[in-house]
Amino acid sequence: MKLLCLVDGKVVPPDRWIWNYLPEEAQGDTVDFMNVDSVRDRFPGWGKLLDYYPVYLLLAYRAIAESRDQQYDAIVGWEAKHGFTVAILRSILRVRSPKLIILAFSYKGIVTNFNWFGRWVMKNVDRVTVVSPAEVSYYAKLLDFPAEGITHVPLGWYDRFSDIDVSSQELGDFIFASGRSYRDYATLCQAIKGVNYPLVVNARQFNIKGLEWPSNVKINPYLPTNEFNAIMIKARFMIVPLQDTLHAAGEGHIIQAMSAGKALVATRTPSSESYIEDGKTGILVEPYNAEAMRNAINYLLAHPEDVRSMGERARKRFEEHYTFKAFAERSYRTLQHAVARGKA
């Protein structure tokens, strides 16, 4: 295959992104990469029109221009920010080739105010993968997109803790919550007021605007990866408070917590319950229920043996299902099928 991939971060040879984790049969593929150098993400909602979406639209234009000069089998976009923007411009310019495949697709943000527009744009997409099984039927109906063109591919993550025994780490005296997209920090703020234990929150300012946190809470800005990992590995357990959504949200932080061997308290959504085994690797609580979240937090604080056993099972589940290698292999099978479809 000859592919043009739009990804987060610059891919410098010999790095080949998911192809680093694939068998020899895939190493003959020609894969070119494009990315944006930096993206500011300071505003929620409509504010993204100022500092976020224009950057990806410009990258999409570059990708379409490049695909005209090269005989690619497909353009592969990582998430909708890369792939959906390509589809927008291709729809406007009436460009239909090469094939367009979006990995880890999620339909959210301001475009959901104009679903007619989303349905029109998606006619210029050949295949998407989604990280939550519930999204297959959801997007098929919402976007009038063929269900056979949507493949459930569970998310995977880099194992940043492979060189340590996560179960034997000396822990700090705090719990940790993090993330920015579709987070419900308002419910967490109410829940933690009944918890006598330190909490560290890693979030954007727009996530926590207007919330009055008690004195046992420390708010961090959104931290670089190495600082984030250092805090996560020391935390007693992780909290992922989510809004009630049908699309994917929070999976990245859930899987990172699992890789660090952490028990989880998370909001129950169609996506989170496909990753967390309730009562085994974490505790799921109903959306917007501060009392249930408080009870779950206090339970884990009072039962360190459960925290340890949940964390061990979470780490094992990560190793068996959610490594980046597993994600690469699952994604590659979808790419092969999508590119081969329709060929003589």
C-alpha atoms as one frame of an Amber mdcrd trajectory, in Angstrom:
protein
   0.000   0.000   0.000   0.988   3.601  -0.538  -0.508   5.837   2.135  -0.428
   9.457   3.240  -0.993   9.654   7.009  -2.005  12.798   8.877  -0.968  12.353
  12.500  -0.212  14.114  15.771   3.458  15.006  16.105   6.262  14.788  13.590
   7.208  11.276  12.467  10.953  11.204  11.795  12.491   8.130  10.088  13.177
   5.417  11.080   9.996   5.999  13.110   6.987   4.770  11.105   4.140   5.215
  13.611   1.918   2.104  13.707   4.208   0.395  11.201   6.837   0.137  13.965
   4.620  -2.553  15.508   3.558  -4.476  12.407   4.909  -7.735  10.948   7.312
  -7.899   8.018   4.543  -8.172   5.455   3.613  -4.552   6.176   7.137  -3.177
   5.971   6.946  -2.941   2.174   4.263  -0.266   2.411   5.162   3.249   1.332
   3.959   5.570   4.075   4.367   9.352   4.066   3.431  11.528   7.015   2.116
  15.047   7.515   1.486  16.894  10.744   1.080  20.377  12.145   3.948  21.811
  14.165   1.850  23.143  17.036  -1.813  23.536  17.861  -3.238  25.867  20.460
  -6.282  24.484  22.213  -7.191  27.223  24.636 -10.909  27.564  24.084 -13.947
  25.278  24.193 -16.808  25.125  21.721 -16.987  27.911  19.176 -13.675  29.301
  20.400 -11.926  26.509  18.517 -12.741  28.361  15.290 -10.092  30.880  16.303
  -7.079  28.766  17.194  -7.730  25.086  16.497  -9.731  24.115  13.421  -7.985
  26.525  10.984  -4.688  24.718  11.589  -6.167  21.359  10.619  -7.970  22.784
   7.604  -4.644  24.111   6.337  -3.083  20.672   6.825  -6.020  19.132   4.956
  -5.391  21.464   2.012  -1.725  20.427   1.937  -2.733  16.756   2.012  -5.152
  17.141  -0.900  -2.514  18.976  -2.925   0.057  16.266  -2.164  -2.369  13.495
  -3.087  -2.837  15.063  -6.514   0.891  14.711  -7.212   1.330  11.225  -5.736
  -0.548   8.027  -6.522  -1.656   7.179  -2.989  -4.009   4.314  -2.282  -5.502
   6.257   0.610  -5.241   9.255   2.886  -5.361   8.132   6.528  -6.414  10.713
   9.114  -5.817  10.249  12.820  -9.085  11.224  14.505 -11.702  13.561  13.017
  -9.503  16.637  13.453  -7.316  15.274  10.652  -9.739  13.172   8.613 -13.004
  15.115   8.798 -11.260  18.336   7.777  -9.890  16.570   4.682 -13.419  15.398
   3.895 -14.752  18.963   4.230 -12.321  20.347   1.680 -12.705  17.367  -0.649
 -16.476  17.849  -0.586 -16.137  21.542  -1.408 -13.526  20.923  -4.122 -15.387
  17.845  -5.438 -12.353  15.628  -5.036 -13.138  11.951  -4.485  -9.814  10.119
  -4.625  -7.779   8.568  -3.191  -9.767   6.751  -0.534 -10.141   8.531   2.804
  -9.934   6.501   6.018 -10.288   8.012   9.500  -8.880   6.125  12.475 -10.348
   6.650  15.969 -13.143   8.752  14.488 -15.398  10.649  16.854 -18.129  13.088
  15.829 -18.321  15.877  18.389 -17.809  19.595  18.877 -19.481  22.481  17.055
 -20.232  20.434  13.942 -22.926  18.582  15.904 -25.005  21.756  15.652 -25.224
  21.107  11.909 -25.772  17.389  11.418 -26.969  17.951   7.854 -23.481  19.280
   7.145 -21.869  16.285   8.845 -23.913  13.867   6.723 -22.910  15.716   3.549
 -19.210  15.687   4.460 -19.214  12.008   5.447 -20.232  11.058   1.905 -16.603
  11.805   1.033 -15.257   9.327   3.619 -14.684   5.681   2.713 -14.186   4.071
   6.121 -13.846   5.002   9.759 -12.781   3.135  12.857 -14.297   3.924  16.241
 -12.993   3.126  19.716 -16.368   2.337  21.288 -18.680  -0.432  20.041 -21.759
   1.719  20.682 -20.540   4.257  18.139 -21.080   1.903  15.194 -24.898   2.060
  15.268 -24.864   5.614  16.644 -22.930   7.092  13.710 -24.648   4.902  11.147
 -27.961   6.477  12.149 -26.809   9.994  13.024 -24.620  10.514   9.951 -26.448
   8.231   7.533 -23.148   6.425   7.058 -23.104   2.732   6.060 -22.628   0.570
   9.150 -20.361  -1.741   7.152 -18.020   1.218   6.692 -17.592   1.609  10.467
 -15.216  -0.745  12.268 -14.877  -0.991  16.034 -11.147  -0.895  16.801 -10.447
  -0.544  20.540  -7.921   2.149  21.337  -4.365   1.246  22.315  -1.625   3.232
  23.993   2.139   3.342  24.290   3.394   1.426  27.318   5.374   4.129  29.104
   5.766   1.950  32.206   7.110  -1.233  30.628  10.479  -0.891  32.373   9.082
  -0.763  35.922   6.990  -2.992  38.168   3.946  -0.777  38.555   2.546  -2.929
  41.372   5.569  -2.268  43.603   5.718   1.529  43.192   5.746   3.642  46.345
   2.574   5.707  46.187   1.948   9.290  47.217  -0.879  10.452  49.441  -3.203
  11.732  46.723  -5.655  10.673  44.052  -5.557  12.027  40.510  -8.102  13.228
  37.924  -7.264  14.420  34.454  -8.433  15.170  30.929 -10.149  17.941  29.014
 -12.644  16.633  26.447 -16.185  16.129  27.751 -15.071  16.069  31.369 -17.578
  16.575  34.175 -15.467  18.368  36.754 -18.571  19.992  38.238 -19.743  16.613
  39.575 -16.234  15.758  40.771 -16.023  19.113  42.558 -19.208  18.313  44.473
 -18.129  14.739  45.176 -14.700  15.618  46.564 -16.194  18.026  49.109 -17.180
  14.950  51.075 -13.784  13.285  50.822 -11.041  13.911  53.364  -8.087  13.166
  51.086  -5.915  15.191  48.673  -6.906  15.328  45.006  -4.761  16.557  42.127
  -6.602  17.715  38.996  -4.861  18.143  35.658  -7.155  20.191  33.361  -7.569
  23.173  31.080  -8.859  26.376  32.621 -12.064  26.218  30.585 -12.747  22.780
  32.122 -12.916  24.131  35.660 -14.091  27.707  35.171 -16.468  28.838  37.909
 -15.907  25.832  40.181 -15.085  26.381  43.850 -12.789  23.573  44.927 -12.166
  22.688  48.590  -8.727  23.154  50.132  -7.699  19.501  49.652  -7.647  19.952
  45.856  -4.628  21.079  43.833  -5.250  22.273  40.285  -2.492  21.838  37.712
  -2.398  23.306  34.215  -2.337  20.756  31.401   1.066  19.146  31.954   3.678
  17.773  29.544   3.646  13.995  29.146   6.634  13.274  31.411   5.194  15.319
  34.285   1.764  13.795  33.781   3.231  10.271  33.905   5.215  11.068  37.052
   2.052  12.164  38.859  -0.086   9.301  37.569   2.335   6.573  38.629   2.396
   7.966  42.182  -1.375   8.397  42.531  -3.398   6.018  44.733  -5.940   5.650
  41.949  -7.381   7.629  39.038 -10.692   9.403  38.534 -12.124  10.060  35.066
 -15.307  12.160  35.431 -17.238  12.262  32.147 -20.273  13.908  30.685 -23.040
  11.579  29.529 -22.219  11.146  25.828 -22.854   8.516  23.185 -19.576   9.254
  21.430 -16.143   8.309  22.731 -14.555  10.352  25.513 -11.915   9.613  28.129
 -10.555   6.381  26.656  -6.994   7.693  26.384  -6.755   8.531  30.075  -8.530
   5.323  31.058  -6.021   3.211  29.141  -3.053   5.225  30.421  -4.272   4.639
  33.972  -4.576   0.923  33.233  -1.023   0.862  31.867   0.137   2.417  35.144
  -1.669  -0.291  37.113  -4.254   2.064  38.566  -7.727   1.303  39.808 -10.275
   3.690  38.323 -13.349   5.596  39.336 -15.108   6.723  36.164 -18.474   7.877
  34.930 -20.460   5.124  33.251 -20.869   5.823  29.533 -21.295   3.431  26.593
 -17.587   3.889  25.926 -16.117   3.730  29.436 -17.995   0.541  30.288 -16.406
  -1.168  27.277 -12.923  -0.554  28.748 -13.458  -0.756  32.518 -14.669  -3.967
  34.130 -16.935  -2.641  36.854 -15.894  -4.019  40.225 -12.778  -5.687  38.772
 -10.557  -2.951  37.293 -12.492   0.004  38.632 -15.823   1.391  39.741 -18.306
   2.936  37.321 -20.771   5.532  38.626 -23.859   6.953  36.990 -23.521  10.309
  35.185 -23.868  13.535  37.204 -24.254  11.622  40.468 -21.887  13.309  42.947
 -22.980  11.084  45.834 -22.211   7.899  43.887 -18.821   9.254  42.863 -18.050
  10.270  46.457 -19.048   6.827  47.720 -16.824   5.126  45.145 -13.838   7.308
  46.063 -14.334   6.754  49.774 -14.723   3.016  49.240 -11.375   2.735  47.481
  -9.690   4.908  50.105 -11.027   2.576  52.797 -10.062  -0.616  50.929  -6.440
  -0.425  49.782  -6.438  -4.162  49.066  -9.130  -3.610  46.419  -7.155  -0.717
  44.975  -4.147  -3.004  44.628  -6.046  -5.939  43.110  -8.001  -3.702  40.710
  -4.767  -2.057  39.632  -3.112  -5.406  38.969  -6.064  -6.584  36.898  -6.113
  -3.261  35.038  -2.441  -3.626  34.132  -3.013  -7.195  32.926  -6.021  -6.118
  30.860  -3.917  -3.360  29.295  -1.179  -5.824  28.364  -3.690  -8.234  26.826
  -5.905  -5.798  24.924  -4.809  -2.172  24.841  -1.128  -1.921  23.926  -0.235
   0.200  20.935   0.956  -2.939  19.158  -2.500  -4.473  19.479  -4.041  -1.245
  18.240  -1.626  -1.103  15.291  -2.465  -4.656  14.226  -6.218  -4.072  14.487
  -5.996  -0.783  12.585  -3.814  -2.261   9.864  -6.296  -5.018   9.111  -8.935
  -2.338   8.587  -6.638  -0.330   6.305  -5.881  -3.409   4.203  -9.556  -4.236
   3.835 -10.532  -0.665   2.975  -7.798  -0.234   0.359  -8.411  -3.643  -1.216
 -12.174  -3.086  -1.486 -13.166  -2.128  -4.988  -9.832  -3.114  -6.567  -9.835
  -5.496  -9.448
